[in-house]
Each structure stands twice: as structure tokens, then as C-alpha cells.
């Protein structure tokens, strides 16, 4: 089985804080948590425990920590499980202690991050495990929730996948509409190379083996094989003969994943990792 990853650092606060504070502002509105303020004495304290209600892979503890910090820096977090670890149902993830008002105010926003990101890591891990023994890696796409891309792509990595571009400025990806606007694959590649920095890559999307043949006249760093059959993917691997990286993409679900990987491509792109992962059910319950 492909080993879990524990060497991935948490996202830095400078990345997390704008996302976290926007989510808190959305929930707190103009008046704050009027229910907790009405019902809970200001000096009341509690100890609560995070527990998953189903098995999965943990992700989002860095975001949860920043939520708690911004609501009340006095909340204490005792961490029992690290991001990237497999979880069993009902085993403790973390124990939170502090003012009850603050804990209840932070609860939903913190859980929204944790359940969403753990869901992505869990789905990623399930699909990565299906690739065990193949040479292909699983990668995500830019089909992410607006504003949450950095967190969602980080969750993919925690689940054992790899990231495609984080944004339009990472690398050049020449798609069908670019080619249509320019006129040909050859012209698109030529123009891209005149603007390419020495540390950036060019990837070209092709839909047919004929387009692949044109691209291989002057190969880019990588080629994305879009919506091809498994037979065509195998032919594409043979035609390319290792001259550039090959990514299979388009309509690849769990049923077709291993078949696609076994064609010999380097990467399999699955947009569902970030646009369709179900949330992992995690609860926050009082323990005292």
C-alpha cells in the first residue's frame, strides 16, 4: 500500500488567515453569536472533543487552529491526530478547552473547514490506493471552490495525490480554444516558447492522436490527453516514447481509474477530487 504522507507542512498563517477571517465574518454577520451570548455565562468554560463519525483521512487542522485563534486566542487545543492520518470512527482527533461562548461561536466555521478538507483527503486517498503498484500519480485540477483552492489542493496532497497548476501563472497550459484562436498547434507552441521563463513548463492539451503527432514534432514539457479511450491512451504512450510527461484527463471515475493508469501515462487527472468529494462527518461534543 502506498504510504501516508506526514512530511507536508501546514499551510502558513498568511495564506490561511484571509480565508478564515472571511468565513468567520460570513457567519458572525453584524451582531456576533447572539444565541451563545444570550444563553451562556461569560465565565463558563467547556472541554469539547472532535471525533469522526466515519473512517477517513484527516485534513484541515491548520485551518481549524486559525479559526479558534481568531475567535479566542485563549482556546487550548490538544491534538491527538495529525493531518494526513487515517481516522477510525469515534477516535479522538483533538480536545478543545476554553470559554464556552468562544467554542460555540467557532464550532460551525471550524467544522466546515475540517469536514470539507478531510472529505477531499479521504476521496483522494481511496483513489490513490487504487493506483498502488502502477507508475501513475493521481492529480487534481483547478475545479476548486472559489477562495478555497490553496486549502483544497493541500488536502489532495495530504491524501497522497499531487497538484496540477495552482493557478494560471504556474505554467502554460495550451487548450483547444487557445489553438483555435492562434490557428495551429505549431504556432501556439512557438508563441509560448518566446514568452516562457526558464523555470516554467508548457503543457499542451490534445483530443486526438493526430493532434498528438503534430505536438510531438516539437514536444512541449507535458501533454494532456483529453477524453481519450484506453486504447488511444496506450497508443499515445507508445508514440510519445518518454519524450514528455503524459496526463490522462476527462471523465475518469473510480471505475476507470486503474484501467487508465495501466495504459502507461504518468498522471491521471480527476476533477472530482475537489469538486465532488463528500464531506467527512466529524462532530464536536462535550466531554465534561
Secondary structure as a PSIPRED ss2 file (coil, helix, strand):
# PSIPRED VFORMAT (PSIPRED V4.0)

   1 X C   1.000  0.000  0.000
   2 X C   1.000  0.000  0.000
   3 X C   1.000  0.000  0.000
   4 X C   1.000  0.000  0.000
   5 X C   1.000  0.000  0.000
   6 X C   1.000  0.000  0.000
   7 X C   1.000  0.000  0.000
   8 X C   1.000  0.000  0.000
   9 X C   1.000  0.000  0.000
  10 X C   1.000  0.000  0.000
  11 X C   1.000  0.000  0.000
  12 X C   1.000  0.000  0.000
  13 X H   0.000  1.000  0.000
  14 X H   0.000  1.000  0.000
  15 X H   0.000  1.000  0.000
  16 X H   0.000  1.000  0.000
  17 X H   0.000  1.000  0.000
  18 X H   0.000  1.000  0.000
  19 X H   0.000  1.000  0.000
  20 X H   0.000  1.000  0.000
  21 X H   0.000  1.000  0.000
  22 X H   0.000  1.000  0.000
  23 X H   0.000  1.000  0.000
  24 X H   0.000  1.000  0.000
  25 X H   0.000  1.000  0.000
  26 X H   0.000  1.000  0.000
  27 X H   0.000  1.000  0.000
  28 X H   0.000  1.000  0.000
  29 X C   1.000  0.000  0.000
  30 X C   1.000  0.000  0.000
  31 X C   1.000  0.000  0.000
  32 X C   1.000  0.000  0.000
  33 X C   1.000  0.000  0.000
  34 X H   0.000  1.000  0.000
  35 X H   0.000  1.000  0.000
  36 X H   0.000  1.000  0.000
  37 X H   0.000  1.000  0.000
  38 X H   0.000  1.000  0.000
  39 X H   0.000  1.000  0.000
  40 X C   1.000  0.000  0.000
  41 X C   1.000  0.000  0.000
  42 X C   1.000  0.000  0.000
  43 X C   1.000  0.000  0.000
  44 X C   1.000  0.000  0.000
  45 X E   0.000  0.000  1.000
  46 X E   0.000  0.000  1.000
  47 X E   0.000  0.000  1.000
  48 X E   0.000  0.000  1.000
  49 X E   0.000  0.000  1.000
  50 X E   0.000  0.000  1.000
  51 X E   0.000  0.000  1.000
  52 X E   0.000  0.000  1.000
  53 X C   1.000  0.000  0.000
  54 X C   1.000  0.000  0.000
  55 X C   1.000  0.000  0.000
  56 X E   0.000  0.000  1.000
  57 X E   0.000  0.000  1.000
  58 X C   1.000  0.000  0.000
  59 X C   1.000  0.000  0.000
  60 X C   1.000  0.000  0.000
  61 X H   0.000  1.000  0.000
  62 X H   0.000  1.000  0.000
  63 X H   0.000  1.000  0.000
  64 X H   0.000  1.000  0.000
  65 X H   0.000  1.000  0.000
  66 X H   0.000  1.000  0.000
  67 X H   0.000  1.000  0.000
  68 X H   0.000  1.000  0.000
  69 X H   0.000  1.000  0.000
  70 X H   0.000  1.000  0.000
  71 X H   0.000  1.000  0.000
  72 X C   1.000  0.000  0.000
  73 X C   1.000  0.000  0.000
  74 X C   1.000  0.000  0.000
  75 X C   1.000  0.000  0.000
  76 X E   0.000  0.000  1.000
  77 X E   0.000  0.000  1.000
  78 X E   0.000  0.000  1.000
  79 X E   0.000  0.000  1.000
  80 X C   1.000  0.000  0.000
  81 X C   1.000  0.000  0.000
  82 X C   1.000  0.000  0.000
  83 X C   1.000  0.000  0.000
  84 X C   1.000  0.000  0.000
  85 X C   1.000  0.000  0.000
  86 X E   0.000  0.000  1.000
  87 X E   0.000  0.000  1.000
  88 X C   1.000  0.000  0.000
  89 X C   1.000  0.000  0.000
  90 X C   1.000  0.000  0.000
  91 X C   1.000  0.000  0.000
  92 X E   0.000  0.000  1.000
  93 X E   0.000  0.000  1.000
  94 X E   0.000  0.000  1.000
  95 X E   0.000  0.000  1.000
  96 X E   0.000  0.000  1.000
  97 X E   0.000  0.000  1.000
  98 X E   0.000  0.000  1.000
  99 X E   0.000  0.000  1.000
 100 X H   0.000  1.000  0.000
 101 X H   0.000  1.000  0.000
 102 X H   0.000  1.000  0.000
 103 X H   0.000  1.000  0.000
 104 X H   0.000  1.000  0.000
 105 X H   0.000  1.000  0.000
 106 X H   0.000  1.000  0.000
 107 X H   0.000  1.000  0.000
 108 X H   0.000  1.000  0.000
 109 X H   0.000  1.000  0.000
 110 X H   0.000  1.000  0.000
 111 X H   0.000  1.000  0.000
 112 X H   0.000  1.000  0.000
 113 X H   0.000  1.000  0.000
 114 X H   0.000  1.000  0.000
 115 X H   0.000  1.000  0.000
 116 X H   0.000  1.000  0.000
 117 X H   0.000  1.000  0.000
 118 X H   0.000  1.000  0.000
 119 X H   0.000  1.000  0.000
 120 X H   0.000  1.000  0.000
 121 X H   0.000  1.000  0.000
 122 X H   0.000  1.000  0.000
 123 X H   0.000  1.000  0.000
 124 X H   0.000  1.000  0.000
 125 X H   0.000  1.000  0.000
 126 X H   0.000  1.000  0.000
 127 X H   0.000  1.000  0.000
 128 X H   0.000  1.000  0.000
 129 X H   0.000  1.000  0.000
 130 X H   0.000  1.000  0.000
 131 X C   1.000  0.000  0.000
 132 X C   1.000  0.000  0.000
 133 X C   1.000  0.000  0.000
 134 X C   1.000  0.000  0.000
 135 X C   1.000  0.000  0.000
 136 X C   1.000  0.000  0.000
 137 X E   0.000  0.000  1.000
 138 X E   0.000  0.000  1.000
 139 X E   0.000  0.000  1.000
 140 X C   1.000  0.000  0.000
 141 X C   1.000  0.000  0.000
 142 X C   1.000  0.000  0.000
 143 X C   1.000  0.000  0.000
 144 X C   1.000  0.000  0.000
 145 X C   1.000  0.000  0.000
 146 X C   1.000  0.000  0.000
 147 X C   1.000  0.000  0.000
 148 X C   1.000  0.000  0.000
 149 X H   0.000  1.000  0.000
 150 X H   0.000  1.000  0.000
 151 X H   0.000  1.000  0.000
 152 X H   0.000  1.000  0.000
 153 X H   0.000  1.000  0.000
 154 X H   0.000  1.000  0.000
 155 X H   0.000  1.000  0.000
 156 X H   0.000  1.000  0.000
 157 X H   0.000  1.000  0.000
 158 X H   0.000  1.000  0.000
 159 X C   1.000  0.000  0.000
 160 X C   1.000  0.000  0.000
 161 X C   1.000  0.000  0.000
 162 X E   0.000  0.000  1.000
 163 X C   1.000  0.000  0.000
 164 X C   1.000  0.000  0.000
 165 X C   1.000  0.000  0.000
 166 X C   1.000  0.000  0.000
 167 X C   1.000  0.000  0.000
 168 X C   1.000  0.000  0.000
 169 X C   1.000  0.000  0.000
 170 X C   1.000  0.000  0.000
 171 X C   1.000  0.000  0.000
 172 X E   0.000  0.000  1.000
 173 X E   0.000  0.000  1.000
 174 X E   0.000  0.000  1.000
 175 X C   1.000  0.000  0.000
 176 X H   0.000  1.000  0.000
 177 X H   0.000  1.000  0.000
 178 X H   0.000  1.000  0.000
 179 X H   0.000  1.000  0.000
 180 X H   0.000  1.000  0.000
 181 X H   0.000  1.000  0.000
 182 X H   0.000  1.000  0.000
 183 X C   1.000  0.000  0.000
 184 X C   1.000  0.000  0.000
 185 X H   0.000  1.000  0.000
 186 X H   0.000  1.000  0.000
 187 X H   0.000  1.000  0.000
 188 X H   0.000  1.000  0.000
 189 X H   0.000  1.000  0.000
 190 X H   0.000  1.000  0.000
 191 X H   0.000  1.000  0.000
 192 X H   0.000  1.000  0.000
 193 X H   0.000  1.000  0.000
 194 X H   0.000  1.000  0.000
 195 X H   0.000  1.000  0.000
 196 X C   1.000  0.000  0.000
 197 X C   1.000  0.000  0.000
 198 X C   1.000  0.000  0.000
 199 X C   1.000  0.000  0.000
 200 X C   1.000  0.000  0.000
 201 X C   1.000  0.000  0.000
 202 X E   0.000  0.000  1.000
 203 X E   0.000  0.000  1.000
 204 X E   0.000  0.000  1.000
 205 X E   0.000  0.000  1.000
 206 X E   0.000  0.000  1.000
 207 X C   1.000  0.000  0.000
 208 X C   1.000  0.000  0.000
 209 X H   0.000  1.000  0.000
 210 X H   0.000  1.000  0.000
 211 X H   0.000  1.000  0.000
 212 X H   0.000  1.000  0.000
 213 X H   0.000  1.000  0.000
 214 X H   0.000  1.000  0.000
 215 X H   0.000  1.000  0.000
 216 X H   0.000  1.000  0.000
 217 X H   0.000  1.000  0.000
 218 X H   0.000  1.000  0.000
 219 X C   1.000  0.000  0.000
 220 X C   1.000  0.000  0.000
 221 X C   1.000  0.000  0.000
 222 X E   0.000  0.000  1.000
 223 X E   0.000  0.000  1.000
 224 X E   0.000  0.000  1.000
 225 X E   0.000  0.000  1.000
 226 X E   0.000  0.000  1.000
 227 X C   1.000  0.000  0.000
 228 X C   1.000  0.000  0.000
 229 X C   1.000  0.000  0.000
 230 X H   0.000  1.000  0.000
 231 X H   0.000  1.000  0.000
 232 X H   0.000  1.000  0.000
 233 X H   0.000  1.000  0.000
 234 X H   0.000  1.000  0.000
 235 X H   0.000  1.000  0.000
 236 X H   0.000  1.000  0.000
 237 X H   0.000  1.000  0.000
 238 X H   0.000  1.000  0.000
 239 X H   0.000  1.000  0.000
 240 X H   0.000  1.000  0.000
 241 X C   1.000  0.000  0.000
 242 X C   1.000  0.000  0.000
 243 X C   1.000  0.000  0.000
 244 X C   1.000  0.000  0.000
 245 X E   0.000  0.000  1.000
 246 X E   0.000  0.000  1.000
 247 X E   0.000  0.000  1.000
 248 X E   0.000  0.000  1.000
 249 X E   0.000  0.000  1.000
 250 X C   1.000  0.000  0.000
 251 X C   1.000  0.000  0.000
 252 X C   1.000  0.000  0.000
 253 X C   1.000  0.000  0.000
 254 X H   0.000  1.000  0.000
 255 X H   0.000  1.000  0.000
 256 X H   0.000  1.000  0.000
 257 X H   0.000  1.000  0.000
 258 X H   0.000  1.000  0.000
 259 X H   0.000  1.000  0.000
 260 X H   0.000  1.000  0.000
 261 X H   0.000  1.000  0.000
 262 X C   1.000  0.000  0.000
 263 X C   1.000  0.000  0.000
 264 X C   1.000  0.000  0.000
 265 X C   1.000  0.000  0.000
 266 X C   1.000  0.000  0.000
 267 X E   0.000  0.000  1.000
 268 X E   0.000  0.000  1.000
 269 X E   0.000  0.000  1.000
 270 X C   1.000  0.000  0.000
 271 X C   1.000  0.000  0.000
 272 X H   0.000  1.000  0.000
 273 X H   0.000  1.000  0.000
 274 X H   0.000  1.000  0.000
 275 X H   0.000  1.000  0.000
 276 X C   1.000  0.000  0.000
 277 X C   1.000  0.000  0.000
 278 X C   1.000  0.000  0.000
 279 X C   1.000  0.000  0.000
 280 X C   1.000  0.000  0.000
 281 X C   1.000  0.000  0.000
 282 X E   0.000  0.000  1.000
 283 X E   0.000  0.000  1.000
 284 X E   0.000  0.000  1.000
 285 X E   0.000  0.000  1.000
 286 X E   0.000  0.000  1.000
 287 X C   1.000  0.000  0.000
 288 X C   1.000  0.000  0.000
